Amino acid sequence: RSIRAAGTYKPHGDYSPEHAGVHRHLWRYVRHNRFPLRHCPSIPDDSIVYFAKGRAGILAQIPLDEETLWLLGFYVAEGCTARHADRPVVILSSDTPYLEKASRILQRLLPGIQPRMVRHAQGWSLRINGRSAPYLLHSVLGIPMAKARQKRLPDWVLALPNERLRHV
């Protein structure tokens, strides 16, 4: 089971206007290897979707595997979304092995992001700047925006079979 994201589609491979079947006014998107989603009738499953003016993308199909479910539960337990310098930032605080695992999963789901490990008085945290991580967690996976102690798992997660739910 997967969830489709929205944004800008970046196709794989080399495309020309003749092969891509696009109109002349879309050639600028082809030249930069990016298309607005409104011009894409379908998106291949292995594509990356980008925000306008963004360097980081999100997979067009988010796999709901063990790692994605683990990340979802880890965020609800140890994370928050805040604003820093008027930009969204996802912060995860925990022990280093868990933060490294979360970083690997996020880099797989959000190609192009650059999570940073930050040391502070209480220990370590992982910071992910930009719109991709909040979009993944709140808009795609459905975790409601709430204060740290009021975060809850979305209903669709709680409806999963027990063998899938144990990964959360």
C-alpha positions as CSV (number, residue, x, y, z in Angstrom):
1,R,0.0,0.0,0.0
2,S,1.3,3.4,-0.9
3,I,0.3,7.0,-0.7
4,R,0.6,9.5,-3.6
5,A,2.2,12.9,-3.0
6,A,1.7,16.2,-4.8
7,G,4.2,18.8,-6.0
8,T,6.4,18.9,-9.0
9,Y,7.3,15.7,-10.9
10,K,10.9,15.0,-11.9
11,P,11.1,12.2,-14.4
12,H,14.0,9.8,-14.8
13,G,16.0,9.7,-18.0
14,D,16.6,12.1,-20.9
15,Y,13.5,13.6,-22.5
16,S,13.0,15.7,-25.6
17,P,9.8,17.5,-26.6
18,E,9.1,14.9,-29.3
19,H,9.6,11.9,-27.1
20,A,7.8,13.4,-24.1
21,G,4.8,14.4,-26.1
22,V,4.6,17.8,-24.4
23,H,3.5,21.1,-25.9
24,R,6.0,23.8,-26.9
25,H,5.3,26.0,-23.9
26,L,6.3,23.1,-21.6
27,W,9.8,22.8,-23.1
28,R,11.3,24.9,-20.3
29,Y,10.1,22.3,-17.8
30,V,11.6,19.5,-20.0
31,R,14.9,21.4,-20.2
32,H,15.1,21.5,-16.4
33,N,13.8,17.9,-16.1
34,R,10.8,19.1,-14.0
35,F,7.1,19.3,-14.8
36,P,4.2,20.8,-12.8
37,L,1.9,18.0,-11.7
38,R,-1.1,19.7,-13.5
39,H,0.6,18.7,-16.8
40,C,1.3,15.1,-15.8
41,P,-1.6,12.7,-16.4
42,S,0.2,10.0,-14.5
43,I,3.4,9.6,-12.5
44,P,5.6,6.5,-12.5
45,D,5.8,4.9,-9.1
46,D,9.6,5.3,-9.0
47,S,9.5,9.1,-9.5
48,I,10.5,11.8,-7.2
49,V,8.1,14.7,-6.5
50,Y,9.6,18.1,-5.7
51,F,8.2,21.3,-4.2
52,A,8.5,24.4,-6.3
53,K,11.9,26.0,-5.6
54,G,12.9,23.1,-3.5
55,R,16.0,21.0,-3.5
56,A,14.6,18.1,-1.5
57,G,11.9,15.8,-3.0
58,I,9.5,13.1,-1.8
59,L,9.0,9.7,-3.4
60,A,5.8,9.7,-5.6
61,Q,4.9,6.4,-3.9
62,I,5.6,6.2,-0.1
63,P,6.1,2.6,0.9
64,L,4.3,1.7,4.1
65,D,7.0,-0.7,5.1
66,E,8.4,-1.5,8.5
67,E,10.9,1.5,8.4
68,T,8.2,4.0,7.4
69,L,5.9,2.8,10.2
70,W,8.9,2.9,12.7
71,L,9.6,6.5,11.6
72,L,6.0,7.5,12.1
73,G,5.9,6.1,15.7
74,F,9.3,7.6,16.4
75,Y,8.2,11.0,15.4
76,V,5.0,10.8,17.5
77,A,7.1,9.7,20.5
78,E,10.3,11.8,20.1
79,G,9.7,14.5,17.6
80,C,8.1,17.9,16.9
81,T,7.6,20.3,14.0
82,A,8.5,23.9,14.8
83,R,9.3,27.1,12.9
84,H,12.9,28.5,12.8
85,A,13.5,31.8,11.0
86,D,10.0,31.5,9.6
87,R,10.8,28.1,8.0
88,P,9.5,24.7,9.1
89,V,11.9,22.4,10.8
90,V,11.3,18.8,12.1
91,I,13.3,18.0,15.3
92,L,13.8,14.5,16.7
93,S,15.5,14.0,20.0
94,S,16.7,10.7,21.3
95,D,19.8,8.5,21.5
96,T,22.2,8.6,18.6
97,P,21.5,5.1,17.1
98,Y,17.8,5.9,16.8
99,L,18.5,9.3,15.3
100,E,20.9,7.7,12.8
101,K,18.2,5.2,11.8
102,A,15.6,8.0,11.4
103,S,18.1,10.0,9.3
104,R,18.6,7.0,6.9
105,I,14.9,6.4,6.6
106,L,14.2,10.1,5.9
107,Q,16.9,10.3,3.3
108,R,15.4,7.3,1.5
109,L,11.8,8.8,1.6
110,L,12.9,12.4,0.9
111,P,15.8,12.4,-1.6
112,G,17.9,15.5,-1.3
113,I,17.3,16.4,2.3
114,Q,20.2,16.9,4.6
115,P,19.4,16.0,8.2
116,R,21.8,17.5,10.8
117,M,22.8,16.0,14.1
118,V,23.0,18.8,16.7
119,R,24.5,18.4,20.2
120,H,22.9,20.3,23.1
121,A,22.9,20.1,26.9
122,Q,20.3,17.3,27.1
123,G,21.9,15.1,24.4
124,W,21.5,14.9,20.6
125,S,18.8,15.9,18.2
126,L,18.2,15.5,14.5
127,R,17.1,18.6,12.6
128,I,15.5,18.5,9.1
129,N,15.0,22.0,7.6
130,G,12.6,22.6,4.8
131,R,9.0,21.7,3.7
132,S,9.5,18.1,2.6
133,A,9.7,16.5,6.1
134,P,6.6,18.3,7.6
135,Y,4.7,17.6,4.3
136,L,5.6,13.9,4.6
137,L,4.7,13.6,8.3
138,H,1.6,15.8,8.4
139,S,0.0,15.9,4.9
140,V,1.0,12.5,3.5
141,L,1.1,10.3,6.6
142,G,-1.6,12.2,8.4
143,I,-0.1,13.0,11.8
144,P,-2.1,16.0,13.0
145,M,-0.2,19.2,13.8
146,A,-0.3,19.5,17.5
147,K,1.9,20.4,20.5
148,A,4.5,17.8,21.5
149,R,2.4,16.1,24.2
150,Q,-0.8,16.2,22.2
151,K,0.5,14.3,19.1
152,R,-1.4,11.2,18.2
153,L,-1.1,8.4,15.6
154,P,-3.6,8.8,12.8
155,D,-6.6,6.5,12.7
156,W,-5.4,4.6,9.6
157,V,-2.3,3.5,11.6
158,L,-4.4,2.2,14.5
159,A,-6.5,0.2,12.0
160,L,-3.5,-1.7,10.7
161,P,-3.3,-5.4,11.5
162,N,-1.3,-6.3,14.6
163,E,1.6,-7.7,12.6
164,R,2.1,-4.3,11.0
165,L,1.2,-2.3,14.0
166,R,4.1,-3.8,16.1
167,H,6.6,-1.8,13.9
168,V,5.1,1.6,15.0
